[in-house]
Amino acid sequence: MRNILMTVMMLVVVVVLFNTIIAQDSTGTRSQIQSQGYAANTRINTLLP
C-alpha cells in the first residue's frame, strides 16, 4: 500500500512540475522554443532571394 501511495504522489509531482515548467503559456519552455523557432524561420526567409 505504501509503494502505491509513493508512486501516485511521485506522478502527481511530475505532472505539476511539467505544467509549471514546460507548459506555462508565456514563460514556459514550450513558449520559448516556439518563439525561437519563429525567429529562426523569419531569418531563414529573409536570406532567400
N, CA, C and O atoms as a GROMACS GRO file, in nm:
protein
  196
    1MET      N    1   0.083  -0.120   0.000
    1MET     CA    2   0.000   0.000   0.000
    1MET      C    3   0.087   0.126   0.000
    1MET      O    4   0.056   0.223  -0.068
    2ARG      N    5   0.193   0.123   0.076
    2ARG     CA    6   0.281   0.240   0.082
    2ARG      C    7   0.350   0.265  -0.052
    2ARG      O    8   0.369   0.380  -0.091
    3ASN      N    9   0.387   0.157  -0.121
    3ASN     CA   10   0.451   0.172  -0.252
    3ASN      C   11   0.357   0.236  -0.353
    3ASN      O   12   0.399   0.320  -0.433
    4ILE      N   13   0.232   0.197  -0.350
    4ILE     CA   14   0.134   0.256  -0.442
    4ILE      C   15   0.116   0.404  -0.412
    4ILE      O   16   0.111   0.486  -0.504
    5LEU      N   17   0.107   0.439  -0.285
    5LEU     CA   18   0.091   0.578  -0.246
    5LEU      C   19   0.210   0.662  -0.291
    5LEU      O   20   0.193   0.772  -0.343
    6MET      N   21   0.330   0.611  -0.270
    6MET     CA   22   0.450   0.684  -0.312
    6MET      C   23   0.454   0.702  -0.463
    6MET      O   24   0.492   0.808  -0.512
    7THR      N   25   0.415   0.599  -0.537
    7THR     CA   26   0.412   0.608  -0.683
    7THR      C   27   0.313   0.713  -0.730
    7THR      O   28   0.344   0.793  -0.818
    8VAL      N   29   0.195   0.714  -0.672
    8VAL     CA   30   0.093   0.812  -0.709
    8VAL      C   31   0.140   0.953  -0.674
    8VAL      O   32   0.120   1.046  -0.753
    9MET      N   33   0.201   0.970  -0.560
    9MET     CA   34   0.250   1.102  -0.521
    9MET      C   35   0.361   1.149  -0.614
    9MET      O   36   0.366   1.267  -0.650
   10MET      N   37   0.449   1.060  -0.653
   10MET     CA   38   0.556   1.098  -0.747
   10MET      C   39   0.498   1.137  -0.883
   10MET      O   40   0.546   1.232  -0.945
   11LEU      N   41   0.397   1.066  -0.929
   11LEU     CA   42   0.333   1.101  -1.055
   11LEU      C   43   0.267   1.238  -1.048
   11LEU      O   44   0.273   1.316  -1.143
   12VAL      N   45   0.204   1.268  -0.936
   12VAL     CA   46   0.142   1.400  -0.918
   12VAL      C   47   0.249   1.509  -0.921
   12VAL      O   48   0.229   1.613  -0.983
   13VAL      N   49   0.360   1.485  -0.855
   13VAL     CA   50   0.469   1.583  -0.855
   13VAL      C   51   0.522   1.605  -0.996
   13VAL      O   52   0.548   1.719  -1.036
   14VAL      N   53   0.539   1.498  -1.072
   14VAL     CA   54   0.588   1.510  -1.210
   14VAL      C   55   0.491   1.591  -1.295
   14VAL      O   56   0.533   1.675  -1.374
   15VAL      N   57   0.362   1.566  -1.281
   15VAL     CA   58   0.262   1.639  -1.359
   15VAL      C   59   0.262   1.787  -1.322
   15VAL      O   60   0.256   1.873  -1.410
   16VAL      N   61   0.271   1.818  -1.194
   16VAL     CA   62   0.273   1.958  -1.150
   16VAL      C   63   0.398   2.028  -1.202
   16VAL      O   64   0.390   2.141  -1.250
   17LEU      N   65   0.513   1.962  -1.191
   17LEU     CA   66   0.636   2.022  -1.242
   17LEU      C   67   0.629   2.044  -1.393
   17LEU      O   68   0.673   2.148  -1.443
   18PHE      N   69   0.575   1.948  -1.465
   18PHE     CA   70   0.561   1.963  -1.610
   18PHE      C   71   0.474   2.083  -1.644
   18PHE      O   72   0.508   2.162  -1.732
   19ASN      N   73   0.363   2.097  -1.574
   19ASN     CA   74   0.272   2.208  -1.602
   19ASN      C   75   0.334   2.343  -1.567
   19ASN      O   76   0.307   2.441  -1.636
   20THR      N   77   0.413   2.351  -1.463
   20THR     CA   78   0.470   2.480  -1.424
   20THR      C   79   0.595   2.516  -1.504
   20THR      O   80   0.622   2.634  -1.525
   21ILE      N   81   0.672   2.417  -1.547
   21ILE     CA   82   0.797   2.447  -1.615
   21ILE      C   83   0.781   2.444  -1.767
   21ILE      O   84   0.826   2.536  -1.835
   22ILE      N   85   0.720   2.342  -1.820
   22ILE     CA   86   0.715   2.323  -1.964
   22ILE      C   87   0.595   2.392  -2.027
   22ILE      O   88   0.611   2.466  -2.125
   23ALA      N   89   0.478   2.369  -1.976
   23ALA     CA   90   0.356   2.405  -2.045
   23ALA      C   91   0.299   2.541  -2.008
   23ALA      O   92   0.187   2.573  -2.048
   24GLN      N   93   0.370   2.623  -1.933
   24GLN     CA   94   0.319   2.755  -1.896
   24GLN      C   95   0.304   2.840  -2.023
   24GLN      O   96   0.386   2.832  -2.114
   25ASP      N   97   0.199   2.922  -2.028
   25ASP     CA   98   0.164   2.991  -2.152
   25ASP      C   99   0.270   3.090  -2.199
   25ASP      O  100   0.312   3.082  -2.314
   26SER      N  101   0.313   3.181  -2.115
   26SER     CA  102   0.400   3.288  -2.164
   26SER      C  103   0.547   3.268  -2.132
   26SER      O  104   0.633   3.316  -2.206
   27THR      N  105   0.578   3.199  -2.024
   27THR     CA  106   0.719   3.186  -1.985
   27THR      C  107   0.767   3.042  -1.982
   27THR      O  108   0.879   3.016  -1.938
   28GLY      N  109   0.687   2.950  -2.027
   28GLY     CA  110   0.727   2.809  -2.026
   28GLY      C  111   0.826   2.776  -2.135
   28GLY      O  112   0.847   2.854  -2.228
   29THR      N  113   0.886   2.662  -2.123
   29THR     CA  114   0.985   2.617  -2.220
   29THR      C  115   0.924   2.601  -2.358
   29THR      O  116   0.988   2.634  -2.458
   30ARG      N  117   0.801   2.551  -2.366
   30ARG     CA  118   0.735   2.533  -2.495
   30ARG      C  119   0.720   2.667  -2.565
   30ARG      O  120   0.745   2.677  -2.685
   31SER      N  121   0.679   2.770  -2.492
   31SER     CA  122   0.662   2.903  -2.550
   31SER      C  123   0.795   2.959  -2.598
   31SER      O  124   0.801   3.020  -2.706
   32GLN      N  125   0.900   2.940  -2.521
   32GLN     CA  126   1.032   2.990  -2.561
   32GLN      C  127   1.083   2.919  -2.685
   32GLN      O  128   1.141   2.982  -2.773
   33ILE      N  129   1.062   2.788  -2.694
   33ILE     CA  130   1.104   2.713  -2.812
   33ILE      C  131   1.027   2.759  -2.935
   33ILE      O  132   1.085   2.774  -3.043
   34GLN      N  133   0.897   2.783  -2.920
   34GLN     CA  134   0.817   2.830  -3.033
   34GLN      C  135   0.862   2.967  -3.079
   34GLN      O  136   0.872   2.991  -3.200
   35SER      N  137   0.889   3.058  -2.988
   35SER     CA  138   0.930   3.192  -3.028
   35SER      C  139   1.066   3.189  -3.096
   35SER      O  140   1.088   3.262  -3.192
   36GLN      N  141   1.158   3.105  -3.048
   36GLN     CA  142   1.288   3.093  -3.114
   36GLN      C  143   1.273   3.030  -3.252
   36GLN      O  144   1.344   3.066  -3.345
   37GLY      N  145   1.181   2.936  -3.265
   37GLY     CA  146   1.155   2.874  -3.396
   37GLY      C  147   1.099   2.975  -3.495
   37GLY      O  148   1.139   2.977  -3.611
   38TYR      N  149   1.006   3.058  -3.449
   38TYR     CA  150   0.951   3.161  -3.537
   38TYR      C  151   1.059   3.260  -3.579
   38TYR      O  152   1.064   3.303  -3.694
   39ALA      N  153   1.144   3.297  -3.486
   39ALA     CA  154   1.254   3.389  -3.518
   39ALA      C  155   1.350   3.326  -3.618
   39ALA      O  156   1.396   3.394  -3.709
   40ALA      N  157   1.380   3.199  -3.602
   40ALA     CA  158   1.468   3.130  -3.697
   40ALA      C  159   1.404   3.122  -3.835
   40ALA      O  160   1.472   3.142  -3.936
   41ASN      N  161   1.275   3.094  -3.840
   41ASN     CA  162   1.206   3.089  -3.970
   41ASN      C  163   1.207   3.225  -4.038
   41ASN      O  164   1.225   3.233  -4.159
   42THR      N  165   1.188   3.330  -3.962
   42THR     CA  166   1.191   3.464  -4.019
   42THR      C  167   1.329   3.496  -4.075
   42THR      O  168   1.340   3.553  -4.184
   43ARG      N  169   1.434   3.461  -4.002
   43ARG     CA  170   1.570   3.485  -4.051
   43ARG      C  171   1.598   3.407  -4.177
   43ARG      O  172   1.659   3.459  -4.271
   44ILE      N  173   1.555   3.282  -4.182
   44ILE     CA  174   1.577   3.197  -4.300
   44ILE      C  175   1.503   3.255  -4.420
   44ILE      O  176   1.557   3.259  -4.530
   45ASN      N  177   1.380   3.301  -4.399
   45ASN     CA  178   1.302   3.357  -4.510
   45ASN      C  179   1.364   3.485  -4.563
   45ASN      O  180   1.353   3.513  -4.682
   46THR      N  181   1.429   3.562  -4.477
   46THR     CA  182   1.492   3.685  -4.527
   46THR      C  183   1.621   3.655  -4.602
   46THR      O  184   1.667   3.739  -4.680
   47LEU      N  185   1.681   3.540  -4.581
   47LEU     CA  186   1.804   3.503  -4.652
   47LEU      C  187   1.776   3.459  -4.794
   47LEU      O  188   1.859   3.478  -4.882
   48LEU      N  189   1.659   3.400  -4.818
   48LEU     CA  190   1.628   3.351  -4.950
   48LEU      C  191   1.593   3.466  -5.044
   48LEU      O  192   1.526   3.561  -5.002
   49PRO      N  193   1.639   3.460  -5.169
   49PRO     CA  194   1.611   3.570  -5.264
   49PRO      C  195   1.465   3.574  -5.307
   49PRO      O  196   1.427   3.661  -5.386
   0.00000   0.00000   0.00000
